[in-house]
Amino acid sequence: MNLTRSVESKAATGFSPVPFATRRKFFLLAMALPAVAYVIALGVFPLVKGMWYSLYEYNLLKPARTHFVGIDNYINLLADADFRGAIANTVIFTVFSVAIELVFGFVIALALWRDDRFNRVCLTLILVPVTITPLVVGLIFKGLLLADYGMVGYYLAQWGITDPRGLFATPSTALATLIFIDIWEWTPLVALILLAGLKALPGDLLEAAAVDGATAWRTFRSITLPLMLPAVMLALTLRTIDAFRVFDSVFVTTGGGPGNSTNTLMVYAVKEGLSFFNIGKASAISNIALLCVAIIAICFILMIRHFDKKANGR
Amino acid sequence: MAQAADKPLAGITLNLASMNDQFSAVLAQIAPEFKEATGAEIKVDIMDYGSLLTKTTADFVAHTAGYDLITMDIVWAGQFAANGYTIDLNDLMKRDAKELDAADIYPKLTEALGNYKGKQVAYPFAGYANVLAYRKDLFDAAGLKAPETMEDLVAAAYKLTDPAKKQYGFVANGQKGPAVAQDWMQYNAEMGGAILDKDGKPALNSEANIKSLTVYRDLFKKAAPPGAADYDWGGREESFRQGIAATMQTWSVGAPGYYDPKTSKVVGKVDVALAPRGKGLPKIYGIGGWGLAINADAKDKQKEAAWTFIKWVTSPKIQKEMNMLGAGSYIRKSTVTDKELNAKYPFLPVLNEVFENGDGDYRPRIPEYPEIQDILGTAVNSVLVGTVEPKAALDAAQEAAAKLF
């Protein structure tokens, strides 16, 4: 029945027998195909391969020893105090740097909210750290903070403010110093994201609040903050995932030391993968890091939903 | 046509992966001379230690043959041999024995810089001697003689330390990683310790090792510049050139720098002497440095050209030329005893003594070396910054190292 009609319609109009809706579906699929292929080639394939490798004892330098070990790599890692230390360091680093960056970023964004020439110049200037690669930032701070030759570190040690060994060589301050560097570098980016959020706020709402005589704090708490939530969540997600993967600045300043006090997950993974070519173990570490990032992302999504419900009653 | 005859390697390009040491700039500088002589072009890719190891290993395991020639650190010999990354040079050496004048090369260097259990995985190229650089002026003023034993060195280090005057008696690498591991292994060997036992298995927590690590830590605590726990080779050399450290054990390759007023505040005040050793212990002077290896994946024509380059660059004439240019890298007796070079670098007799009596195995040249170095690098650094006691650190290190075998 259907068939006859489409044949008829072809005869009548000269178009192909496939209905428009189907053709549209095929067309859209074809358009999506390159993207799908791209994701499979660069996302799914390495991911699966990485999971596969993590089930092997697989060291490029000892090819003869390669064999399937199941989840031994993971069990060994969890039993490894260095690895647990690396997770703890990574979490401490992420929590403190992102929290402080958000607070500072918000303050800076509020300060630069009004659109005038001074603020525009300031914004350009504070963005300078973001443009420098983390590796170079690490080298700059290392040069500044060395206890014996650093332009800053020398005086800090001399005046007894820091341990004479220097900030990077003292276990109690090394991680805090790295957090400070991260804050120095990335607070401007957070400020920029939040400033964009502020600029997009509906002006009439704020005006209405002002007309109603709301205090600045009340306006901030009841209007600005809830409306800023998407921007805050964006900054939070971006920075958390990035901070969790911190590598460059740690690598060039402390190399994970002193001892293991600044060893992070990525430093550990790079050492295993690129210094010892221990692909199995390095894959396992990366997979665990990936899992952590996924859990964090899910938590954020749930948080956004929760706040959204509260704010919009949906 | 005539050109092809006298330039047999015309048209060939050899890629050389080189460590960024004093010799690398000189290598790049003299490469045109090789082209002049043979027609082959040498491209020198200069990298830092970590990149060199990563890039060349990636080249080996993927069989991409990106590099034809590789400078090989003495401690990589075990890995290179175990995996067959580079060609065995024994046959070529036998074939061209006359041309090589191998008797002029210190046998210890031929052994240490590329021989692993009879297999020549690299050809000796840049020999470094572990030496003691010390401030003669400070020693004279304090009425001290050049330290001959480790006990002398420790006593002198304490005596010459005066933080109020920014004067410290001792400096060594303290930074986590290869830096501290390598320096401590040197001191450890000199104080009678060893990394491996007689069967070649790790023995990191032996009595002798614990004792030497305790001495090393105390030196850092009381006699080294405060920031030394974070020094690598660069920081260590800098502290000596700036005149804040009175003694430093170092590789001979850095010594030309103390005589250069542009970088050194201690010109004319420094002497380079044999490294001290523990009282009553045999002479074990540390040998380090680089060999030149040929990638096993390279095409035959490239291999032959690479071998020609090795023969050329290690020849007496070019060795002298390189060292006149400040390469600081010696392998030949004739170069070390050369009058002109001795006039320029008065410490060369010390090198002769070290290369005759040296030990290239105080850092074990076994396939597991990189991991052992990493384990020690973290353990020793933890001790230096005071988070662990020497015994506990070495016990843990031993446990980790034993798993590798």
Interface residues (C-beta under 8 A of the other chain):
Chain A: L60 L61 K62 P63 L146 A147 D148 Y149 G153 A157 P164 R165 G166 F168 A169 T170 P171 T254 G255 G256 G257 P258 G259 N260 S261 K271 L274 S275 F276 F277
Chain B: G50 L53 T54 T57 V61 Q79 A82 N83 G174 Q175 K176 G177 P225 P226 G227 A228 A229 D230 G235 E238 S239 Q242 I244 P367 P370 E371 D374 T378 N381 S382 L384 V385 G386 T387 V388
